[in-house]
């Protein structure tokens, strides 16, 4: 977990493993990772983790998402996130989103 060194990590336990987790970089403030196991999607896990992130970080809070991840982008839109930047650099394409204020 070197990628998350210095970050706050919160997990949601699942049946025999993790249902999901969120990793927060407090200095920016930035949601570094928000991952939900496919078996737990559309069950409120992602929403709970995103709401936790909003409550823990001072606004404005941002995150990045792969532009091809339509399911995640739709989820973030439903949660009130707004697109602030789209980068199409080879090997580093992403959409930067701003989370709604808590």
PyMOL commands that set and color helices and strands:
alter all, ss='L'
color gray80, all
select helices_A, chain A and resi 2-4+38-40+45-56+70-78
alter helices_A, ss='H'
color red, helices_A
select strands_A, chain A and resi 8-14+17-25+30-36+62-65+82-89+92-98
alter strands_A, ss='S'
color yellow, strands_A
deselect
rebuild
show_as cartoon
